């Protein structure tokens, strides 16, 4: 499982939506959503990928 983590203001979660839309249903493990300080939200997306290089959290591949 790989982790994609994204923190943004509530209205600016386009990055995690873009990442989620690139995945197939079988690749998605689970999604966690946390409340962060200053009216922000952190989203953690755990997914399966056949790439061998590690994913950098918070950076779109």
C-alpha positions, 0 to 999 in steps of 0.5 A, spaced: 500 500 500 502 507 498 500 513 501 498 519 498 497 525 503 494 532 502 492 538 506 489 544 504 483 548 506 476 545 505 474 548 498 481 547 495 481 539 495 482 538 488 489 535 488 486 529 492 480 529 487 485 528 481 489 523 484 483 519 486 480 520 479 486 516 476 485 510 480 481 504 479 476 501 484 481 495 486 487 500 487 483 504 493 485 501 500 481 506 504 481 514 505 482 517 512 479 525 513 482 529 519 480 536 521 487 540 521 488 547 524 486 553 521 480 550 517 484 545 513 483 538 512 488 532 511 486 527 506 490 520 506 489 516 501 492 509 501 492 505 494 495 499 491 500 501 485 504 496 481 510 502 480 516 500 484 519 507 486 516 510 492 510 515 492 512 521 496 506 524 500 503 530 498 506 530 491 502 528 485 505 522 481 
